[in-house]
């Protein structure tokens, strides 16, 4: 249980970011509380998201790529995923996370 009394199955599991170093996070937004909150909300609505059978998923401001990668891991290959970023470093980091 966490500090709110929720079981860990109630939380989204963050994609593996072990390939990222402090060098990456010097240029790219590191996942923080807002990332975890968004992933938990998506996780809570995952059955509804899957039922919608989205064909396209877009994230604006991908940062480390954690959210877009989580969506790809949970919605699967029937959806096309696009991430928009203003910096090349973040775009590259998102690609690293998605393919790690």
Secondary structure, 3 states (H helix, E strand, C coil): CCCCCCCHHHCCCCCCCCCCCHHHHCCCCCCCHHHHHHHHHHHHCHHHHHHHCCCEEEEECCCCCHHHHHHHHHHCCCCEEEEECCCHHHHHHHHHHHHC
